[in-house]
Amino acid sequence: MNVTEKILKIYQDCKGREPFSEWIGTLTVRDRARVLARLDRVETGNIGDCRSVGEDVHELRFHFGSGYRVYYGETDNTLVLLCGGDKASQKKDVKKAETYWRDYIRRTI
């Protein structure tokens, strides 16, 4: 089985705002460390529990805290971290992630 390493990039809107960074900053130190450890594994190609949520946006699912989610888009071997949330705000977060992904594609391609 071939494992492809991934490059992680944090989405930044046209005003320089980084929704993912803002979200992860709200987590407890312990939960933030667990999310970042998972992202380290993602970089090595071990993505783990994830699924498509529509419009080329995917979610990494975390089974601790309040069911955290990290939303990302993928182009080539790069995962663009769009935003984060939890199970309770999932529908709203998916819509935001889709908007951020469209903006990213529009401004970079």
Sequence and secondary structure as in RCSB ss.txt:
>XXXX:A:sequence
MNVTEKILKIYQDCKGREPFSEWIGTLTVRDRARVLARLDRVETGNIGDCRSVGEDVHELRFHFGSGYRVYYGET
DNTLVLLCGGDKASQKKDVKKAETYWRDYIRRTI
>XXXX:A:secstr
      EEEE   TTS  HHHHHHTTS HHHHHHHHHHHHHHHTT   SEEEEETTEEEEE SSTTT EEEEEEE
TTEEEEEEEE GGGHHHHHHHHHHHHHHHHHHH 
